Amino acid sequence: MSRFVLASSCILALLVVACGGSTPEETRSTVATVGQHMNEHFAQVREVEDAVMRGDLEAAAGPARSLLEHQEVPGLPPGTLKYVVDMRNSAMGVTSTDNVGNAAVATATMVATCGQCHAASGATPKMPAVTPSAPAEGVASHMRDHEYAINLLGEGLIGPSDTLWREGAEALKAAPLVATDFPEVPANIAASAARVHELADRALTATDTGARVAIYGELIGSCAACHGLHGKVWGPGLPKGD
């Protein structure tokens, strides 16, 4: 998953109002503090997300616990404190379960909370462009196509951005793994991958946040389930080697 930072100018515009009669130096200090904490939040959210998609709840627990225990940041824009609470509740949902599906739903809710906070505060996150992988052959290339689509969908929730969400859904509609193209892929893994592509049609017609959270959670959970079937690298209880 790609990383991003909030544009300092955006945070500054929001906090000039929030800081009232503060001096320019005090306002700049508050901007720096809030910006640092937001960047930490985003990095931890993405760590949780990456780990849950691998099916590795042990790795997800650390950054989720950091979000849960994170202290309130002074100077947040008005009306955004509830999203901090929602973020902590989602983090608790990750740390308190040993079920990957439940953790995936909690993670999707966490990602969407970022976008809801941005929308409520008028913030526009500065995100790097998501670029598709170079053309290649084989299963690994197909999995990178999945990653590209998930990156777009995730940034669509985080923005929030209807355009990025739709681009991700379109990318996910690419042809699924089939035995004729990839005879080395076991049937259960091919079926799991096909399920991921079926979610693309639902994503294309989902317009409200609740529906998108449900789809994204199911998508992350499907990734984790497929990785759990993979007997080499990713998945619950599997070695974390190459």
N, C-alpha and C positions, 0 to 999 in steps of 0.2 A: 504494500500500500504506500502511496506517495505521502509525503509529509507537507505541511504548509504552515505559514505563520500569518497572523493577523497584521494587516497593514497598519503601521504606527499612526499614520495620518487619520485613519478611520477611528482608532481608539481615542486619539486626541480630541477629535470632534465631539465624541460622545462624552468624554470626561470633562471638557471645559464647562459643560452645563452641570454635571454631577458635582464638580468641585466648588461651585459657587464662587466665593470671593477669594479663592486661593491665588497665590502669586504664580506667575508663569513658571518659576523654578519648581514650586510645589506641584503644580499640575504636571510638568514634565516628569517629575519623580514618580507621581502616581501612575502616569501612562506607562513608564518603564516597568514598574512593579506589576501592574495588571497584565501588561503584555507578556512578561516573563511567566507569570502563573498560567496564563491562557496557553502559551506555547507548551508548557509542561503538561497541562491537561490534555492537549491534543496528542502529544507524543505518547502519553500513557494510554489514551483511548485506542490509538492505533496499535500499540503493543498488545492490548487485550484482544483486539479484533484479529490481528495476525495469529495469535496463539489459539484462539477459539477456532478459527478456520482450519488450523492444523489438527484440531481435536485435542490440543494439549492444555487441559484446564490447570495443570500445575503451573505452567508458565504464565497463564493468564491471571493467576491469583495475585501475583506480586504487584503488577501495575494497577490491578483493580483495587487492591487493598490501599495502595497509595492514594487513589482517587477518593476512596471511602473515608480515609483519615485526613484528607487535605483540609487545612484550616481556611476559614473564610477570608477572602481577600478584600481589604478595605478599598473603597473607591470604585466598585463595580457600577456600571450604568444603572440607572433606576429601572426597577421592574425585572431584573435578571436574577435575583437571589433564588427565586423558586426553581430556576433551571439548575442551579448548583445543588439544590436539594434533590431534584430529579436525577441528576448525574450520580449522586451518592447512592440513591436507591437502586439505580441500575447496576452500579458497581457491587453493591451488596448482593444483587441477584446473581452475579458471576461468582463471587466468593463463597456463596452459601449453597451451591449445588454441585453435585457430581454427575449431572446429566448434561451432555453436550448440547442437546436441543434447547434446554432451558437457558443455558449460558448464551447460546446464540441469540435467542429472543432478547435477553437482557442487554447483550452487546449492541444489537440493532437499535434498541431503544436509546442506549447511550449515545450512539452516533447521531440519531435524529434529534436528541436533546441539544446537541451542539448547534444544529441548524435552527431549531426553534429559538434558541437564545440569540443567534445572529439576527433572525427575523424580528424578534421583539425589540432588540436594541438598535436595529438599523445598521449593524456592523456588516461589512463585506470582507470576508476572508480572502487573502491573496494566496491562491493555490497555483502550484506549477501545473503546466499542461500535462495531461495524461497521454502518453504516446503508445501506439500499438507496437508489439514486438516485431522485429524484422522477420520477414517470411522465412519459414523453415519447414521441415518435415518431421513427422513422428508425433508421439503422444505428448512429449514435453512441450512442443510448440503449441499444441492444442490447449494445454493447461495454462500456458502464458496468455493465450487468447481469453481464457476464463478470467485470469487475473486482471487483464486490461479492462474487461467489462465490469468487473466488481469494483475496480478503482473508480470508474466513472459513476457507477451507481452510488458508491459511498460518498463521493464528492457532491453528488446531486443531493444527498440527504444533508450533508454538512453545510453546503452553501448558505441556504438551500437553493438549488438550481433545477428548475424543470428541464432545462436544455440538457444538462449533464446527465440527469436521470434518464431521459429518453435515449440519449446517445448510448448509455450503458445497456439499456434494455435491447436496443437494436444490435449492439455488438454481441449480446448474449444469444441472439437468435442464430448465430453461426451453426453450421451443421454439427450435430453431436457425434461422439465416438460411435462407430459402428463396426461390426466384426469384419466387414468386407474391406474397410480401410485400414483397420488396426487389428489384425487377427491375433496379435499377441496379448490383447487386453482381455482379461477375464470377463465373463458375461455379467457378473454382479457389479463390477466397476463400470462397465459400459452402461448398465441400466441406471446407476447412480448419476453418471454424467448426463444421461438423457434427461433425468429429472431436473437437473440444473437448467437445461435449455427450455424445458416446459415452463419454467418460471418467467421466462422472457415475455411470453404473451400476456401474462398477468401484470408484469411490470409496465408494459406499454399502455395498459388501460387504467393503471392506478394513478389517481390524481391527488388523493388526500394523504396526509402524513401517516395516519393509522394504517392504511392499506399498504403503504410503502414499507413501513416498519415490519409488518407481518411478512411481506415478501422477502425483504432483506434478511430478516432473521431466519427464514426458512432456507434461503440461499446459503448463508453462512453455515447453517446446520448441515445442509447437503454436502457442502465442501468437506466439513469435518467427518461426516459419515463415510464419504468416499475415501478420504485419507486414512480412515480407520481400517478400510479394506486393503489398503496398500501395505504389503508386508515388508517394506524396506526402510522407509524414512519417517514419514509423518503418520500421526494417528495416536490415539490413547495407548499409553504403555509401550509404544514402539521406540527403538533407539533414535536418538536425535542426531545421528551422524549424517554423512553425505549419502 
